[in-house]
């Protein structure tokens, strides 16, 4: 029986709750411009190009950067 190719890579790790908390605290200390720059960078990493699915870590980083922007709007 045919199997799907394994597209996971070694660096497809997931951030822990502690990592996410530390990232959020670090972002809260940055200026709005710095957070916007981090958002654009995270957004670029999450783009789907040529059927490349973003990693779970990239999505987690995008969400963490989006949270303070949503609060500041």
N, CA, C, O and CB atoms as a CASP TS submission, in Angstrom:
PFRMAT TS
TARGET T0000
AUTHOR 0000-0000-0000
METHOD Language model
MODEL 1
PARENT N/A
ATOM      1  N   UNK     1       0.833  -1.164   0.000  1.00  0.00           N
ATOM      2  CA  UNK     1       0.000   0.000   0.000  1.00  0.00           C
ATOM      3  C   UNK     1       0.890   1.243   0.000  1.00  0.00           C
ATOM      4  O   UNK     1       1.895   1.295   0.708  1.00  0.00           O
ATOM      5  CB  UNK     1      -0.954  -0.011   1.207  1.00  0.00           C
ATOM      6  N   UNK     2       0.519   2.221  -0.783  1.00  0.00           N
ATOM      7  CA  UNK     2       1.298   3.454  -0.889  1.00  0.00           C
ATOM      8  C   UNK     2       1.147   4.289   0.374  1.00  0.00           C
ATOM      9  O   UNK     2       0.089   4.320   1.002  1.00  0.00           O
ATOM     10  CB  UNK     2       0.864   4.267  -2.118  1.00  0.00           C
ATOM     11  N   UNK     3       2.217   4.952   0.721  1.00  0.00           N
ATOM     12  CA  UNK     3       2.199   5.821   1.899  1.00  0.00           C
ATOM     13  C   UNK     3       2.510   7.244   1.489  1.00  0.00           C
ATOM     14  O   UNK     3       3.195   7.495   0.498  1.00  0.00           O
ATOM     15  CB  UNK     3       3.206   5.336   2.962  1.00  0.00           C
ATOM     16  N   UNK     4       1.999   8.150   2.260  1.00  0.00           N
ATOM     17  CA  UNK     4       2.305   9.560   2.015  1.00  0.00           C
ATOM     18  C   UNK     4       3.739   9.839   2.420  1.00  0.00           C
ATOM     19  O   UNK     4       4.241   9.255   3.380  1.00  0.00           O
ATOM     20  CB  UNK     4       1.330  10.486   2.786  1.00  0.00           C
ATOM     21  N   UNK     5       4.401  10.726   1.696  1.00  0.00           N
ATOM     22  CA  UNK     5       5.771  11.071   2.089  1.00  0.00           C
ATOM     23  C   UNK     5       5.765  11.825   3.412  1.00  0.00           C
ATOM     24  O   UNK     5       4.859  12.612   3.689  1.00  0.00           O
ATOM     25  CB  UNK     5       6.459  11.917   0.994  1.00  0.00           C
ATOM     26  N   UNK     6       6.774  11.577   4.215  1.00  0.00           N
ATOM     27  CA  UNK     6       6.904  12.257   5.497  1.00  0.00           C
ATOM     28  C   UNK     6       7.530  13.619   5.257  1.00  0.00           C
ATOM     29  O   UNK     6       8.719  13.713   4.955  1.00  0.00           O
ATOM     30  CB  UNK     6       7.751  11.423   6.500  1.00  0.00           C
ATOM     31  N   UNK     7       6.739  14.672   5.391  1.00  0.00           N
ATOM     32  CA  UNK     7       7.227  16.026   5.115  1.00  0.00           C
ATOM     33  C   UNK     7       7.716  16.740   6.362  1.00  0.00           C
ATOM     34  O   UNK     7       8.158  17.887   6.291  1.00  0.00           O
ATOM     35  CB  UNK     7       6.143  16.842   4.466  1.00  0.00           C
ATOM     36  N   UNK     8       7.640  16.078   7.488  1.00  0.00           N
ATOM     37  CA  UNK     8       8.115  16.708   8.710  1.00  0.00           C
ATOM     38  C   UNK     8       9.633  16.800   8.691  1.00  0.00           C
ATOM     39  O   UNK     8      10.319  15.912   8.184  1.00  0.00           O
ATOM     40  CB  UNK     8       7.636  15.930   9.947  1.00  0.00           C
ATOM     41  N   UNK     9      10.133  17.868   9.241  1.00  0.00           N
ATOM     42  CA  UNK     9      11.582  18.025   9.312  1.00  0.00           C
ATOM     43  C   UNK     9      12.017  17.932  10.770  1.00  0.00           C
ATOM     44  O   UNK     9      11.185  17.907  11.676  1.00  0.00           O
ATOM     45  CB  UNK     9      12.032  19.378   8.683  1.00  0.00           C
ATOM     46  N   UNK    10      13.299  17.883  10.980  1.00  0.00           N
ATOM     47  CA  UNK    10      13.819  17.771  12.336  1.00  0.00           C
ATOM     48  C   UNK    10      13.574  19.029  13.156  1.00  0.00           C
ATOM     49  O   UNK    10      13.478  18.957  14.382  1.00  0.00           O
ATOM     50  CB  UNK    10      15.295  17.470  12.296  1.00  0.00           C
ATOM     51  N   UNK    11      13.472  20.184  12.498  1.00  0.00           N
ATOM     52  CA  UNK    11      13.291  21.429  13.237  1.00  0.00           C
ATOM     53  C   UNK    11      11.814  21.793  13.389  1.00  0.00           C
ATOM     54  O   UNK    11      11.492  22.943  13.688  1.00  0.00           O
ATOM     55  CB  UNK    11      14.033  22.559  12.540  1.00  0.00           C
ATOM     56  N   UNK    12      10.923  20.838  13.190  1.00  0.00           N
ATOM     57  CA  UNK    12       9.490  21.088  13.315  1.00  0.00           C
ATOM     58  C   UNK    12       9.056  20.881  14.766  1.00  0.00           C
ATOM     59  O   UNK    12       8.091  20.169  15.045  1.00  0.00           O
ATOM     60  CB  UNK    12       8.684  20.162  12.365  1.00  0.00           C
ATOM     61  N   UNK    13       9.776  21.504  15.667  1.00  0.00           N
ATOM     62  CA  UNK    13       9.438  21.350  17.071  1.00  0.00           C
ATOM     63  C   UNK    13       8.326  22.328  17.458  1.00  0.00           C
ATOM     64  O   UNK    13       8.063  23.310  16.763  1.00  0.00           O
ATOM     65  CB  UNK    13      10.683  21.568  17.952  1.00  0.00           C
ATOM     66  N   UNK    14       7.701  22.035  18.557  1.00  0.00           N
ATOM     67  CA  UNK    14       6.595  22.847  19.043  1.00  0.00           C
ATOM     68  C   UNK    14       7.065  23.566  20.295  1.00  0.00           C
ATOM     69  O   UNK    14       7.750  22.981  21.134  1.00  0.00           O
ATOM     70  CB  UNK    14       5.324  21.979  19.328  1.00  0.00           C
ATOM     71  N   UNK    15       6.698  24.834  20.421  1.00  0.00           N
ATOM     72  CA  UNK    15       7.075  25.611  21.591  1.00  0.00           C
ATOM     73  C   UNK    15       6.267  25.158  22.803  1.00  0.00           C
ATOM     74  O   UNK    15       5.071  24.888  22.697  1.00  0.00           O
ATOM     75  CB  UNK    15       6.868  27.115  21.333  1.00  0.00           C
ATOM     76  N   UNK    16       6.923  25.077  23.940  1.00  0.00           N
ATOM     77  CA  UNK    16       6.231  24.699  25.172  1.00  0.00           C
ATOM     78  C   UNK    16       5.466  25.899  25.716  1.00  0.00           C
ATOM     79  O   UNK    16       5.644  27.024  25.249  1.00  0.00           O
ATOM     80  CB  UNK    16       7.233  24.166  26.229  1.00  0.00           C
ATOM     81  N   UNK    17       4.616  25.650  26.703  1.00  0.00           N
ATOM     82  CA  UNK    17       3.855  26.748  27.315  1.00  0.00           C
ATOM     83  C   UNK    17       4.796  27.771  27.942  1.00  0.00           C
ATOM     84  O   UNK    17       4.536  28.973  27.893  1.00  0.00           O
ATOM     85  CB  UNK    17       2.878  26.206  28.378  1.00  0.00           C
ATOM     86  N   UNK    18       5.883  27.295  28.528  1.00  0.00           N
ATOM     87  CA  UNK    18       6.857  28.198  29.133  1.00  0.00           C
ATOM     88  C   UNK    18       7.537  29.054  28.066  1.00  0.00           C
ATOM     89  O   UNK    18       7.738  30.251  28.267  1.00  0.00           O
ATOM     90  CB  UNK    18       7.906  27.404  29.928  1.00  0.00           C
ATOM     91  N   UNK    19       7.889  28.449  26.941  1.00  0.00           N
ATOM     92  CA  UNK    19       8.498  29.199  25.834  1.00  0.00           C
ATOM     93  C   UNK    19       7.548  30.266  25.311  1.00  0.00           C
ATOM     94  O   UNK    19       7.959  31.394  25.040  1.00  0.00           O
ATOM     95  CB  UNK    19       8.898  28.250  24.694  1.00  0.00           C
ATOM     96  N   UNK    20       6.275  29.904  25.170  1.00  0.00           N
ATOM     97  CA  UNK    20       5.280  30.861  24.685  1.00  0.00           C
ATOM     98  C   UNK    20       5.099  32.014  25.669  1.00  0.00           C
ATOM     99  O   UNK    20       4.953  33.168  25.265  1.00  0.00           O
ATOM    100  CB  UNK    20       3.937  30.160  24.446  1.00  0.00           C
ATOM    101  N   UNK    21       5.112  31.692  26.964  1.00  0.00           N
ATOM    102  CA  UNK    21       4.971  32.725  27.993  1.00  0.00           C
ATOM    103  C   UNK    21       6.154  33.686  27.945  1.00  0.00           C
ATOM    104  O   UNK    21       5.971  34.902  28.002  1.00  0.00           O
ATOM    105  CB  UNK    21       4.857  32.086  29.393  1.00  0.00           C
ATOM    106  N   UNK    22       7.362  33.145  27.841  1.00  0.00           N
ATOM    107  CA  UNK    22       8.557  33.988  27.770  1.00  0.00           C
ATOM    108  C   UNK    22       8.551  34.853  26.523  1.00  0.00           C
ATOM    109  O   UNK    22       8.954  36.016  26.570  1.00  0.00           O
ATOM    110  CB  UNK    22       9.817  33.129  27.799  1.00  0.00           C
ATOM    111  N   UNK    23       8.100  34.301  25.416  1.00  0.00           N
ATOM    112  CA  UNK    23       8.035  35.067  24.174  1.00  0.00           C
ATOM    113  C   UNK    23       7.038  36.213  24.312  1.00  0.00           C
ATOM    114  O   UNK    23       7.313  37.331  23.877  1.00  0.00           O
ATOM    115  CB  UNK    23       7.646  34.155  22.994  1.00  0.00           C
ATOM    116  N   UNK    24       5.884  35.939  24.915  1.00  0.00           N
ATOM    117  CA  UNK    24       4.881  36.979  25.123  1.00  0.00           C
ATOM    118  C   UNK    24       5.381  38.085  26.028  1.00  0.00           C
ATOM    119  O   UNK    24       5.125  39.263  25.776  1.00  0.00           O
ATOM    120  CB  UNK    24       3.627  36.381  25.703  1.00  0.00           C
ATOM    121  N   UNK    25       6.098  37.712  27.088  1.00  0.00           N
ATOM    122  CA  UNK    25       6.652  38.716  27.996  1.00  0.00           C
ATOM    123  C   UNK    25       7.702  39.564  27.294  1.00  0.00           C
ATOM    124  O   UNK    25       7.765  40.776  27.503  1.00  0.00           O
ATOM    125  CB  UNK    25       7.259  38.045  29.232  1.00  0.00           C
ATOM    126  N   UNK    26       8.514  38.942  26.473  1.00  0.00           N
ATOM    127  CA  UNK    26       9.524  39.689  25.727  1.00  0.00           C
ATOM    128  C   UNK    26       8.900  40.651  24.733  1.00  0.00           C
ATOM    129  O   UNK    26       9.368  41.778  24.571  1.00  0.00           O
ATOM    130  CB  UNK    26      10.451  38.736  25.002  1.00  0.00           C
ATOM    131  N   UNK    27       7.848  40.209  24.070  1.00  0.00           N
ATOM    132  CA  UNK    27       7.169  41.073  23.103  1.00  0.00           C
ATOM    133  C   UNK    27       6.482  42.248  23.782  1.00  0.00           C
ATOM    134  O   UNK    27       6.383  43.330  23.203  1.00  0.00           O
ATOM    135  CB  UNK    27       6.150  40.272  22.305  1.00  0.00           C
ATOM    136  N   UNK    28       6.005  42.043  25.011  1.00  0.00           N
ATOM    137  CA  UNK    28       5.305  43.126  25.705  1.00  0.00           C
ATOM    138  C   UNK    28       6.252  44.270  26.069  1.00  0.00           C
ATOM    139  O   UNK    28       5.805  45.390  26.317  1.00  0.00           O
ATOM    140  CB  UNK    28       4.629  42.593  26.966  1.00  0.00           C
ATOM    141  N   UNK    29       7.543  43.994  26.101  1.00  0.00           N
ATOM    142  CA  UNK    29       8.531  45.036  26.426  1.00  0.00           C
ATOM    143  C   UNK    29       8.997  45.816  25.199  1.00  0.00           C
ATOM    144  O   UNK    29       9.685  46.828  25.334  1.00  0.00           O
ATOM    145  CB  UNK    29       9.733  44.411  27.107  1.00  0.00           C
ATOM    146  N   UNK    30       8.630  45.357  24.011  1.00  0.00           N
ATOM    147  CA  UNK    30       9.085  46.001  22.781  1.00  0.00           C
ATOM    148  C   UNK    30       8.164  47.144  22.378  1.00  0.00           C
ATOM    149  O   UNK    30       7.022  47.233  22.830  1.00  0.00           O
ATOM    150  CB  UNK    30       9.174  44.981  21.650  1.00  0.00           C
ATOM    151  N   UNK    31       8.678  48.007  21.528  1.00  0.00           N
ATOM    152  CA  UNK    31       7.864  49.097  20.987  1.00  0.00           C
ATOM    153  C   UNK    31       6.900  48.545  19.944  1.00  0.00           C
ATOM    154  O   UNK    31       7.045  47.415  19.478  1.00  0.00           O
ATOM    155  CB  UNK    31       8.760  50.206  20.369  1.00  0.00           C
ATOM    156  N   UNK    32       5.920  49.359  19.590  1.00  0.00           N
ATOM    157  CA  UNK    32       4.943  48.946  18.585  1.00  0.00           C
ATOM    158  C   UNK    32       5.636  48.663  17.258  1.00  0.00           C
ATOM    159  O   UNK    32       5.306  47.690  16.581  1.00  0.00           O
ATOM    160  CB  UNK    32       3.859  50.027  18.404  1.00  0.00           C
ATOM    161  N   UNK    33       6.590  49.503  16.885  1.00  0.00           N
ATOM    162  CA  UNK    33       7.304  49.294  15.620  1.00  0.00           C
ATOM    163  C   UNK    33       8.083  47.979  15.615  1.00  0.00           C
ATOM    164  O   UNK    33       8.112  47.276  14.605  1.00  0.00           O
ATOM    165  CB  UNK    33       8.258  50.459  15.357  1.00  0.00           C
ATOM    166  N   UNK    34       8.707  47.651  16.732  1.00  0.00           N
ATOM    167  CA  UNK    34       9.467  46.401  16.812  1.00  0.00           C
ATOM    168  C   UNK    34       8.539  45.191  16.735  1.00  0.00           C
ATOM    169  O   UNK    34       8.876  44.189  16.105  1.00  0.00           O
ATOM    170  CB  UNK    34      10.288  46.353  18.113  1.00  0.00           C
ATOM    171  N   UNK    35       7.373  45.282  17.371  1.00  0.00           N
ATOM    172  CA  UNK    35       6.415  44.178  17.318  1.00  0.00           C
ATOM    173  C   UNK    35       5.852  44.039  15.902  1.00  0.00           C
ATOM    174  O   UNK    35       5.639  42.925  15.424  1.00  0.00           O
ATOM    175  CB  UNK    35       5.269  44.399  18.337  1.00  0.00           C
ATOM    176  N   UNK    36       5.611  45.168  15.235  1.00  0.00           N
ATOM    177  CA  UNK    36       5.142  45.116  13.846  1.00  0.00           C
ATOM    178  C   UNK    36       6.171  44.442  12.945  1.00  0.00           C
ATOM    179  O   UNK    36       5.817  43.652  12.070  1.00  0.00           O
ATOM    180  CB  UNK    36       4.838  46.530  13.328  1.00  0.00           C
ATOM    181  N   UNK    37       7.434  44.756  13.160  1.00  0.00           N
ATOM    182  CA  UNK    37       8.490  44.126  12.372  1.00  0.00           C
ATOM    183  C   UNK    37       8.535  42.618  12.647  1.00  0.00           C
ATOM    184  O   UNK    37       8.701  41.820  11.724  1.00  0.00           O
ATOM    185  CB  UNK    37       9.860  44.774  12.690  1.00  0.00           C
ATOM    186  N   UNK    38       8.386  42.235  13.914  1.00  0.00           N
ATOM    187  CA  UNK    38       8.363  40.816  14.263  1.00  0.00           C
ATOM    188  C   UNK    38       7.154  40.127  13.636  1.00  0.00           C
ATOM    189  O   UNK    38       7.240  38.979  13.203  1.00  0.00           O
ATOM    190  CB  UNK    38       8.347  40.636  15.791  1.00  0.00           C
ATOM    191  N   UNK    39       6.026  40.838  13.593  1.00  0.00           N
ATOM    192  CA  UNK    39       4.818  40.278  12.975  1.00  0.00           C
ATOM    193  C   UNK    39       5.032  40.026  11.485  1.00  0.00           C
ATOM    194  O   UNK    39       4.696  38.955  10.979  1.00  0.00           O
ATOM    195  CB  UNK    39       3.621  41.222  13.181  1.00  0.00           C
ATOM    196  N   UNK    40       5.585  41.002  10.793  1.00  0.00           N
ATOM    197  CA  UNK    40       5.813  40.842   9.354  1.00  0.00           C
ATOM    198  C   UNK    40       6.792  39.697   9.073  1.00  0.00           C
ATOM    199  O   UNK    40       6.637  38.963   8.097  1.00  0.00           O
ATOM    200  CB  UNK    40       6.347  42.155   8.750  1.00  0.00           C
ATOM    201  N   UNK    41       7.785  39.557   9.925  1.00  0.00           N
ATOM    202  CA  UNK    41       8.742  38.466   9.770  1.00  0.00           C
ATOM    203  C   UNK    41       8.060  37.108   9.995  1.00  0.00           C
ATOM    204  O   UNK    41       8.258  36.172   9.221  1.00  0.00           O
ATOM    205  CB  UNK    41       9.920  38.643  10.752  1.00  0.00           C
ATOM    206  N   UNK    42       7.257  37.014  11.058  1.00  0.00           N
ATOM    207  CA  UNK    42       6.550  35.763  11.350  1.00  0.00           C
ATOM    208  C   UNK    42       5.528  35.450  10.263  1.00  0.00           C
ATOM    209  O   UNK    42       5.347  34.292   9.886  1.00  0.00           O
ATOM    210  CB  UNK    42       5.855  35.843  12.720  1.00  0.00           C
ATOM    211  N   UNK    43       4.865  36.481   9.765  1.00  0.00           N
ATOM    212  CA  UNK    43       3.874  36.291   8.701  1.00  0.00           C
ATOM    213  C   UNK    43       4.537  35.758   7.432  1.00  0.00           C
ATOM    214  O   UNK    43       3.988  34.892   6.751  1.00  0.00           O
ATOM    215  CB  UNK    43       3.142  37.616   8.402  1.00  0.00           C
ATOM    216  N   UNK    44       5.721  36.282   7.123  1.00  0.00           N
ATOM    217  CA  UNK    44       6.443  35.822   5.934  1.00  0.00           C
ATOM    218  C   UNK    44       6.841  34.350   6.074  1.00  0.00           C
ATOM    219  O   UNK    44       6.818  33.609   5.091  1.00  0.00           O
ATOM    220  CB  UNK    44       7.695  36.690   5.695  1.00  0.00           C
ATOM    221  N   UNK    45       7.204  33.924   7.283  1.00  0.00           N
ATOM    222  CA  UNK    45       7.568  32.520   7.496  1.00  0.00           C
ATOM    223  C   UNK    45       6.356  31.594   7.389  1.00  0.00           C
ATOM    224  O   UNK    45       6.509  30.404   7.115  1.00  0.00           O
ATOM    225  CB  UNK    45       8.227  32.351   8.864  1.00  0.00           C
ATOM    226  N   UNK    46       5.158  32.130   7.601  1.00  0.00           N
ATOM    227  CA  UNK    46       3.939  31.308   7.572  1.00  0.00           C
ATOM    228  C   UNK    46       3.277  31.261   6.203  1.00  0.00           C
ATOM    229  O   UNK    46       2.276  30.566   6.029  1.00  0.00           O
ATOM    230  CB  UNK    46       2.951  31.827   8.578  1.00  0.00           C
ATOM    231  N   UNK    47       3.812  31.979   5.238  1.00  0.00           N
ATOM    232  CA  UNK    47       3.216  31.956   3.897  1.00  0.00           C
ATOM    233  C   UNK    47       3.360  30.570   3.284  1.00  0.00           C
ATOM    234  O   UNK    47       4.372  29.892   3.463  1.00  0.00           O
ATOM    235  CB  UNK    47       3.876  33.019   2.985  1.00  0.00           C
ATOM    236  N   UNK    48       2.336  30.171   2.565  1.00  0.00           N
ATOM    237  CA  UNK    48       2.398  28.894   1.856  1.00  0.00           C
ATOM    238  C   UNK    48       2.921  29.153   0.453  1.00  0.00           C
ATOM    239  O   UNK    48       2.241  29.768  -0.368  1.00  0.00           O
ATOM    240  CB  UNK    48       0.999  28.193   1.812  1.00  0.00           C
ATOM    241  N   UNK    49       4.126  28.683   0.184  1.00  0.00           N
ATOM    242  CA  UNK    49       4.765  28.868  -1.110  1.00  0.00           C
ATOM    243  C   UNK    49       5.079  27.487  -1.675  1.00  0.00           C
ATOM    244  O   UNK    49       5.741  26.672  -1.032  1.00  0.00           O
ATOM    245  CB  UNK    49       6.060  29.745  -0.991  1.00  0.00           C
ATOM    246  N   UNK    50       4.593  27.239  -2.889  1.00  0.00           N
ATOM    247  CA  UNK    50       4.856  25.958  -3.564  1.00  0.00           C
ATOM    248  C   UNK    50       4.468  24.758  -2.696  1.00  0.00           C
ATOM    249  O   UNK    50       5.240  23.809  -2.560  1.00  0.00           O
ATOM    250  CB  UNK    50       6.336  25.859  -3.944  1.00  0.00           C
ATOM    251  N   UNK    51       3.302  24.806  -2.127  1.00  0.00           N
ATOM    252  CA  UNK    51       2.762  23.719  -1.291  1.00  0.00           C
ATOM    253  C   UNK    51       3.594  23.447  -0.042  1.00  0.00           C
ATOM    254  O   UNK    51       3.502  22.366   0.541  1.00  0.00           O
ATOM    255  CB  UNK    51       2.664  22.450  -2.105  1.00  0.00           C
ATOM    256  N   UNK    52       4.389  24.397   0.364  1.00  0.00           N
ATOM    257  CA  UNK    52       5.160  24.246   1.603  1.00  0.00           C
ATOM    258  C   UNK    52       4.283  24.686   2.764  1.00  0.00           C
ATOM    259  O   UNK    52       3.892  25.850   2.849  1.00  0.00           O
ATOM    260  CB  UNK    52       6.492  25.077   1.557  1.00  0.00           C
ATOM    261  N   UNK    53       3.980  23.765   3.646  1.00  0.00           N
ATOM    262  CA  UNK    53       3.136  24.056   4.797  1.00  0.00           C
ATOM    263  C   UNK    53       4.016  24.630   5.905  1.00  0.00           C
ATOM    264  O   UNK    53       5.090  24.089   6.171  1.00  0.00           O
ATOM    265  CB  UNK    53       2.379  22.775   5.284  1.00  0.00           C
ATOM    266  N   UNK    54       3.587  25.716   6.558  1.00  0.00           N
ATOM    267  CA  UNK    54       4.404  26.280   7.632  1.00  0.00           C
ATOM    268  C   UNK    54       4.482  25.325   8.821  1.00  0.00           C
ATOM    269  O   UNK    54       3.581  24.518   9.051  1.00  0.00           O
ATOM    270  CB  UNK    54       3.838  27.635   8.079  1.00  0.00           C
ATOM    271  N   UNK    55       5.555  25.433   9.554  1.00  0.00           N
ATOM    272  CA  UNK    55       5.740  24.576  10.722  1.00  0.00           C
ATOM    273  C   UNK    55       4.833  25.037  11.858  1.00  0.00           C
ATOM    274  O   UNK    55       4.353  26.170  11.872  1.00  0.00           O
ATOM    275  CB  UNK    55       7.218  24.580  11.175  1.00  0.00           C
ATOM    276  N   UNK    56       4.614  24.147  12.794  1.00  0.00           N
ATOM    277  CA  UNK    56       3.799  24.480  13.963  1.00  0.00           C
ATOM    278  C   UNK    56       4.451  25.613  14.752  1.00  0.00           C
ATOM    279  O   UNK    56       3.765  26.496  15.268  1.00  0.00           O
ATOM    280  CB  UNK    56       3.602  23.238  14.865  1.00  0.00           C
ATOM    281  N   UNK    57       5.759  25.581  14.839  1.00  0.00           N
ATOM    282  CA  UNK    57       6.475  26.627  15.567  1.00  0.00           C
ATOM    283  C   UNK    57       6.263  27.993  14.921  1.00  0.00           C
ATOM    284  O   UNK    57       6.088  28.988  15.624  1.00  0.00           O
ATOM    285  CB  UNK    57       7.972  26.304  15.631  1.00  0.00           C
ATOM    286  N   UNK    58       6.275  28.051  13.600  1.00  0.00           N
ATOM    287  CA  UNK    58       6.063  29.318  12.902  1.00  0.00           C
ATOM    288  C   UNK    58       4.670  29.869  13.175  1.00  0.00           C
ATOM    289  O   UNK    58       4.502  31.072  13.378  1.00  0.00           O
ATOM    290  CB  UNK    58       6.270  29.139  11.397  1.00  0.00           C
ATOM    291  N   UNK    59       3.678  28.994  13.180  1.00  0.00           N
ATOM    292  CA  UNK    59       2.312  29.422  13.464  1.00  0.00           C
ATOM    293  C   UNK    59       2.198  29.912  14.905  1.00  0.00           C
ATOM    294  O   UNK    59       1.544  30.921  15.167  1.00  0.00           O
ATOM    295  CB  UNK    59       1.318  28.272  13.207  1.00  0.00           C
ATOM    296  N   UNK    60       2.830  29.206  15.839  1.00  0.00           N
ATOM    297  CA  UNK    60       2.801  29.635  17.237  1.00  0.00           C
ATOM    298  C   UNK    60       3.443  31.011  17.398  1.00  0.00           C
ATOM    299  O   UNK    60       2.933  31.851  18.139  1.00  0.00           O
ATOM    300  CB  UNK    60       3.518  28.609  18.127  1.00  0.00           C
ATOM    301  N   UNK    61       4.554  31.243  16.712  1.00  0.00           N
ATOM    302  CA  UNK    61       5.216  32.543  16.795  1.00  0.00           C
ATOM    303  C   UNK    61       4.333  33.643  16.215  1.00  0.00           C
ATOM    304  O   UNK    61       4.261  34.737  16.774  1.00  0.00           O
ATOM    305  CB  UNK    61       6.562  32.505  16.062  1.00  0.00           C
ATOM    306  N   UNK    62       3.665  33.365  15.108  1.00  0.00           N
ATOM    307  CA  UNK    62       2.769  34.352  14.506  1.00  0.00           C
ATOM    308  C   UNK    62       1.637  34.716  15.468  1.00  0.00           C
ATOM    309  O   UNK    62       1.300  35.891  15.611  1.00  0.00           O
ATOM    310  CB  UNK    62       2.191  33.816  13.182  1.00  0.00           C
ATOM    311  N   UNK    63       1.061  33.730  16.116  1.00  0.00           N
ATOM    312  CA  UNK    63      -0.031  33.994  17.055  1.00  0.00           C
ATOM    313  C   UNK    63       0.473  34.805  18.246  1.00  0.00           C
ATOM    314  O   UNK    63      -0.205  35.729  18.695  1.00  0.00           O
ATOM    315  CB  UNK    63      -0.662  32.672  17.539  1.00  0.00           C
ATOM    316  N   UNK    64       1.651  34.470  18.761  1.00  0.00           N
ATOM    317  CA  UNK    64       2.193  35.208  19.906  1.00  0.00           C
ATOM    318  C   UNK    64       2.460  36.665  19.555  1.00  0.00           C
ATOM    319  O   UNK    64       2.250  37.543  20.391  1.00  0.00           O
ATOM    320  CB  UNK    64       3.479  34.550  20.401  1.00  0.00           C
ATOM    321  N   UNK    65       2.914  36.937  18.353  1.00  0.00           N
ATOM    322  CA  UNK    65       3.191  38.317  17.942  1.00  0.00           C
ATOM    323  C   UNK    65       1.885  39.052  17.661  1.00  0.00           C
ATOM    324  O   UNK    65       1.801  40.264  17.858  1.00  0.00           O
ATOM    325  CB  UNK    65       4.103  38.345  16.691  1.00  0.00           C
ATOM    326  N   UNK    66       0.880  38.334  17.209  1.00  0.00           N
ATOM    327  CA  UNK    66      -0.411  38.947  16.892  1.00  0.00           C
ATOM    328  C   UNK    66      -1.137  39.415  18.148  1.00  0.00           C
ATOM    329  O   UNK    66      -1.836  40.428  18.111  1.00  0.00           O
ATOM    330  CB  UNK    66      -1.288  37.963  16.126  1.00  0.00           C
ATOM    331  N   UNK    67      -0.984  38.696  19.261  1.00  0.00           N
ATOM    332  CA  UNK    67      -1.717  39.013  20.491  1.00  0.00           C
ATOM    333  C   UNK    67      -1.487  40.438  20.988  1.00  0.00           C
ATOM    334  O   UNK    67      -2.468  41.140  21.235  1.00  0.00           O
ATOM    335  CB  UNK    67      -1.327  38.045  21.573  1.00  0.00           C
ATOM    336  N   UNK    68      -0.241  40.909  21.149  1.00  0.00           N
ATOM    337  CA  UNK    68      -0.083  42.302  21.610  1.00  0.00           C
ATOM    338  C   UNK    68      -0.586  43.317  20.591  1.00  0.00           C
ATOM    339  O   UNK    68      -1.086  44.375  20.973  1.00  0.00           O
ATOM    340  CB  UNK    68       1.379  42.585  21.919  1.00  0.00           C
ATOM    341  N   UNK    69      -0.464  43.013  19.311  1.00  0.00           N
ATOM    342  CA  UNK    69      -0.977  43.936  18.294  1.00  0.00           C
ATOM    343  C   UNK    69      -2.488  44.071  18.417  1.00  0.00           C
ATOM    344  O   UNK    69      -3.031  45.164  18.253  1.00  0.00           O
ATOM    345  CB  UNK    69      -0.598  43.454  16.878  1.00  0.00           C
ATOM    346  N   UNK    70      -3.162  42.975  18.701  1.00  0.00           N
ATOM    347  CA  UNK    70      -4.611  43.005  18.856  1.00  0.00           C
ATOM    348  C   UNK    70      -4.999  43.838  20.081  1.00  0.00           C
ATOM    349  O   UNK    70      -5.993  44.562  20.046  1.00  0.00           O
ATOM    350  CB  UNK    70      -5.171  41.571  18.978  1.00  0.00           C
ATOM    351  N   UNK    71      -4.225  43.739  21.153  1.00  0.00           N
ATOM    352  CA  UNK    71      -4.518  44.516  22.367  1.00  0.00           C
ATOM    353  C   UNK    71      -4.298  46.008  22.144  1.00  0.00           C
ATOM    354  O   UNK    71      -5.015  46.835  22.707  1.00  0.00           O
ATOM    355  CB  UNK    71      -3.648  44.033  23.531  1.00  0.00           C
ATOM    356  N   UNK    72      -3.304  46.352  21.323  1.00  0.00           N
ATOM    357  CA  UNK    72      -2.943  47.758  21.130  1.00  0.00           C
ATOM    358  C   UNK    72      -3.792  48.468  20.092  1.00  0.00           C
ATOM    359  O   UNK    72      -3.664  49.681  19.929  1.00  0.00           O
ATOM    360  CB  UNK    72      -1.508  47.858  20.735  1.00  0.00           C
ATOM    361  N   UNK    73      -4.640  47.763  19.399  1.00  0.00           N
ATOM    362  CA  UNK    73      -5.380  48.400  18.294  1.00  0.00           C
ATOM    363  C   UNK    73      -6.340  49.433  18.756  1.00  0.00           C
ATOM    364  O   UNK    73      -7.027  50.047  17.940  1.00  0.00           O
ATOM    365  CB  UNK    73      -6.119  47.385  17.505  1.00  0.00           C
TER
END
